[in-house]
Amino acid sequence: MADIRIENLRKEFGSFVAVQDSSFTVHDGEFLALLGPSGCGKTTTLRMIAGLELPSSGKIYLDGEDVTFNRASARDIAFVFQLFALYPHMNVRKNIGFPLLSQGMAKAEIRARAEETARLLQIDHILDRSVSGLAGGDRQRVALGRAIVRRPKCFLMDEPLGTLDAEFREVMVHELRELHNRIHATTVYVTHDQHEAMAMADKIAVMNHGVIEQFGTPQEIYAKPATMYVADFIGSPPMNFMRFTSGLKSGDRSILLDGIDVAVPEIHQDMAESELALGVRPEHIRFSDASALRGAVYGSEYLGTNQVVAVETPGGLIRARVPANRSFRIGERVGLEFNPAKLALFDCRSGRAVPSSLYQETRHG
Amino acid sequence: MADVVLRNLAKRFGDTQALADLDLSIRDGEFVVLLGPTGAGKTTTLRLIAGLERPDSGRIEIGGRNVATEAPAERDVAFVFQQYSLYPHMTVYENLAFPLKAPVRKLSAEEIDRRVREVARMVRIDHKLENRSTRLSGGEMQRVAIGRALVRRPAIYLMDEPLSSLDAKLRAELRLELKRIQKELGSTLLYVTHDQVEAMTMADRIGIVAEGRLMQVGTPREIYGNPANLHVAARLGQPHINLLPADLLPGGRPPAGTQTVGARTEHLDIIVGKDANAEIDWIEHLGDQNHLHIRAGNHKLVTLADPYLAIAPGDRISLTLRDPLYFDAAGQRLS
């Protein structure tokens, strides 16, 4: 296993810049998710690491070695596309062992490695079955086995769960992460699904228009979004924004929203009067009759353990995640109270977060 | 709008029993969602009501009248399919007006115009009425498709996974909108999906369908809190309900015959470090919440936890049941 270091990586297709000067490191054994909408450059980045595209400029190091212009086959990586391409005429054992056979490994060794891999994936009881009769989940496990049997330096995965239905995807998300916990292979995983990235990754790079907007742990990215784009892309429902126009002074501990004082984390930068947005995560809202900030219930969505209630306020539609034990009527008037320590502020023009104590708070364990 | 009643409905395709003994009453103004996996018989039910398929046996009543001999056009239903199909050569306005222009409807031009604009406002497409339908985003096209069904005011709307081709964010927006519009119009709506979140969030009542049979009908809260059997319990809830042997964890009072204990987040009490009987395997950080992956004996459990709960992989915990669900060997709920 190995670390992957990317320095000032750039890719242009004609006049279109697919990836702009990206730099990041995936440490040995780490699971990185490249997350963003289609066209953001995440797959191009992955293909450059794999050697399937050559960068316009920049460097790629694998285990300390400069592999920027090495051929894909000389990079000792495993690329997993969709997990379904199996050889239908071979049994499970032969499918898993195939990559080793083509490397010219001895039969006994192939047998041992295929069995070890199957145990790791908990499919050792079906080694001699034909793959054509297998259920969807087992087929995916066999395909995964074929990727990991070679023990490459790292795994690159491009939306491997993209075609699965929601319920089965959840199962595979857990299995992929548990597999990672067992073998600790350096992994770069491309997805447009924020839930997959949050659930599996040690680090996430959120990409937009070829730029990495934020790089950090799932908790950092969720709790301390660097930009409005990130705050909106992560979370379901996403962060609420309440827009207002004001100046800010370093040391301020509250803002004025529609004439109402709202406590916020201490501001660390002066700002001239401009359009700002208060960012509130749905779970940091409570209903309180005492609050001056009021709205009417627009709809509620029951989710079992909790519910999401949409409230129409002068600042727009706000979604709150609250316990499921109370029912709400459409049109009912409610007061909203925010957890002041968790609020973010953004400059609407640049989209960047305003520096505050939120971003300096020590990390939660 | 009208009541729709299905009695003993059955349908076979060759060797496959697509639907067996289906009984369901949809009340006037009610939003009913049929939830089940692919092949459960959901779409077949819609097609039978619409008259696109003929039942082998059973009865379908719309507004009290038996519609067995009526052609699809006579049944007064509107169908919204998964894939929106708009008339590409028409504008949004013309697409919305089209169903009202059939000569049998005898609507005045003013009435048509009024309804089109009202519905366009509801589905939030009123700013694009003059656009060609091909020059819309996927979400806008599906709004128009839903709008085209809404202008008609039929006895019942039948919707077959109308949101499944949209991206997650848009789907979440339209969920809330569709529910509001349905309440505003007082429409009767039968909606089928395999997405439990759609069912939980929109339905007045959910019908759980599996292998051609209706297993339970009830409000989302009833189905989630009081499932009739293991299958229903496993259909709803994120994370998935934990299904455990009766003697694995303390705190329960399993009735005689208990084979399986079903424990959701709200049925589990966690205390760190005290009389430990389980261990934190790994933690999935989802931002607003964490999923704790727990190992107890040879069993794995997943439960929700506050992201600020001080707990780490490898921590030993005491795990206790609090009023969990009990099931017998056949998977039926015991109380």
Contacts between the chains, C-beta under 8 A, distances in Angstrom:
chain1	res1	chain2	res2	distance
A	165	B	38	7.7
A	165	B	194	6.6
A	166	B	194	7.8
A	166	B	195	6.3
A	167	B	37	8.0
A	167	B	194	7.8
A	167	B	196	7.9
A	170	B	238	7.7
A	170	B	239	7.9
A	170	B	240	7.4
A	174	B	284	7.9
A	174	B	293	7.4
A	174	B	302	7.6
A	177	B	282	7.0
A	177	B	284	7.2
A	178	B	282	7.4
A	178	B	293	7.8
A	181	B	281	7.9
A	181	B	282	5.7
A	193	B	168	7.5
A	195	B	286	7.1
A	198	B	284	7.7
A	198	B	285	6.3
A	198	B	286	5.1
A	198	B	287	5.8
A	199	B	284	4.9
A	199	B	286	6.4
A	199	B	291	7.4
A	200	B	284	7.8
A	217	B	285	7.6
A	218	B	285	4.5
A	218	B	286	7.8
A	218	B	287	6.8
A	219	B	285	5.3
A	219	B	287	7.6
A	219	B	307	7.2
A	222	B	285	7.5
A	222	B	287	3.5
A	222	B	288	7.7
A	223	B	287	7.5
A	234	B	287	6.4
A	235	B	287	5.4
A	235	B	288	6.6
A	236	B	168	7.0
A	236	B	172	7.1
A	237	B	172	6.4
A	238	B	169	7.4
A	281	B	287	7.7
A	281	B	288	6.5
A	282	B	288	6.9
A	283	B	288	4.5
A	283	B	289	7.6
A	298	B	176	7.3
A	298	B	180	7.3
A	299	B	176	4.7
A	299	B	179	6.0
A	299	B	180	5.6
A	301	B	175	7.0
A	301	B	176	6.9
A	301	B	200	7.4
A	301	B	201	3.7
A	302	B	200	5.6
A	302	B	201	6.3
A	302	B	220	5.1
A	302	B	221	6.7
A	302	B	224	8.0
A	303	B	197	7.0
A	303	B	200	5.9
A	303	B	201	7.0
A	303	B	238	7.5
A	304	B	200	6.6
A	304	B	224	4.8
A	304	B	236	6.4
A	304	B	237	5.1
A	304	B	238	7.3
A	304	B	264	7.5
A	305	B	237	7.6
A	305	B	264	7.2
A	305	B	265	5.4
A	305	B	266	6.2
A	305	B	304	6.1
A	308	B	201	7.9
A	310	B	176	5.9
A	321	B	288	6.3
A	324	B	221	7.9
A	330	B	180	7.3
A	330	B	183	6.9
A	364	B	307	7.4
A	364	B	308	6.0
A	365	B	310	6.2
A	365	B	312	6.5
